[in-house]
Amino acid sequence: MTYRKNLRQQIHVDTEPPVRDVISCPMTLLNPNRTRIGIPKAGSRLLRFEHIRVAVLGLLLVVLTQTACRDREATRNSELSVFAAASTVDAIERIGQIYSDRSEISVRVAGGPSGVLSQQISSGACCDVFVAAHPRYTERLKNHDNAGTLLDLVGNELVWVMPADRKNEIALTQQIDGAKRISIANPDHAPAGRYARAALQAGEQWPRLQERLVYANDARMAAQYVADGLVDLGVIYRSDATAFRDRIHIIEAVALPKIETIRYQGLAFRCNSDGAAAEAFLRFLASPEVADIWQRAGFRSSAASIPQDTNPTASSRKTPQQ
């Protein structure tokens, strides 16, 4: 009997349901003899508390998500993204600061070669205003789904330049003959390079100078090469020479073919909201009020011939006229 009883007890012990995973509980602070407890049973006070905690956390997550979305939307509506030809960045940043002070809409400017920026927009980059140094790039994008107003902004001219510390009275033709390195912007994607190539071809200088040309990524970089003394001469925009006025000496203007005119255009997009702020900022760039900023930066401004509303706040509520 004793053997059978012990056997039944052994069987009872061996077939006892396994204890479920346990969790630590702060109740051990109140009961030092109880170090672990099992998972709370249905209907227990701890389980009800757990359900309430999960519900509160879920509600808090929803509120935080909605708040973040509203904040992102507010940021998009209070900031303009401008893709600008490298030569225009300084002037647009100054104009953008004036615009921001009046409208409380910040202006973020990204500069680069017009061709590269155009390709980025075509590939889906979000841009509110695109300022190109050649109409071909804005013409490509004017039929874009989000494209809006297209305006002429300013003009420019090419100049022969040299490092200021090498200034001399030697004739330009002799300096060109003796130059080992001449910088221009890359004509494959930078309008300044295309204009320079057209000018050199028209003057029948391109074949003999081609091997001595140093291609820069954009117009501003071509000027930087001259300012740093990395090249002997450069063919760059007057505006870029103006930006380095203490380090670059302008020799003379470059004659362009009659069919070539250096003309900058701006194109607005409906990247954020309905595009009203983008349209307003583009009109501000083309307004007579900022013509002096363009001119001091070395551009030939055509803004005086474009009658536009220059009040950013009021303009953002209007649909501009083409």
Phi, psi and omega in degrees: 000319181297320180297316181294320180297315179297324180294317178297320179296320179297316178298319180299318181292317184292331182261010178298132180304138181296143178290132181290160179306143182248160179234153177290151183220136178296349179298340180297339177291331179271332182231091185295342179276355183243102186269331181218153175229161177283171176301134184300143179282157177302135178089353181287159181296322181296320180292320178298320177298320180297319178298318180295318181298316179297319180296317180295317179297320178297316179297319179296320179297319179298316181297315180296321180296315179296322179296317179298319179297317179296321179295318178295320179295320179295322178296316180298322182281345182251012180220137177248136177257120182245123172264118188233140172307139188308324183291343184260355190302312183301312182295318182292325177295321177294315179295320179298325179294319177298315180299318181295320180297330183270325189251351184061025174248117182285150181241118180253121187251128174244120183257159179170182177295138183303320181296320179292316179297319178300318180294322178297319178294317178299330182274000174113002178296138181278117182223133179272320179222132178244124177246116184247151180271003177211134182301337183300329184280326175283327178297324179297329188257354187293340176263009176300147184306323184260007184288145179235235185290141175241126182227144167287140182246291185216174175238177181204178174213156177270148178221149169278132182224165176213162176302137185299326182283000176247015182304135180208178182257012180291140180299146183302318181301321178290323179293321178297318180297324183270351183289134177269328181224131179231124183265138169218161175289153181297116183291349180290331181217357181246122180305324180301323178290323178295317179295318181296318179297317180298320180292317180291325177292319180296327178271009179057033179255344186303310184301317185278343180260348190304319182287344181261358182281138176249115182277128173259158184296324180211180185298317181295323179292324176300321177291323179299321178301319179291312182301325181275358179074022181279345179227166180273322181220168175208152172244105189223174175289147174299324180298322179287325175296324178295323180296333178246039188303332180277348186237353181234135176254125177277124180275302177193165179286154179261131179280124178264154173303151184301332182281350182259127174228127180280110187225127178262138177234154176239140180230126179269150178231154174267065182283316179238139179056222183263004178082008183297318181294323178295316178298319181294318180293322178299317178297324179294321177299328183265006186274154177301334184298329183254009181302323182295325178295315177299314184294318178295336178276000176099007180267160172261105187278138175247013185295330184297339181269003182244096180289114182223156174287123184258011176270107186301320183294315180291321183296328183292349180260001184246158171264113186295153177269135180295000000 
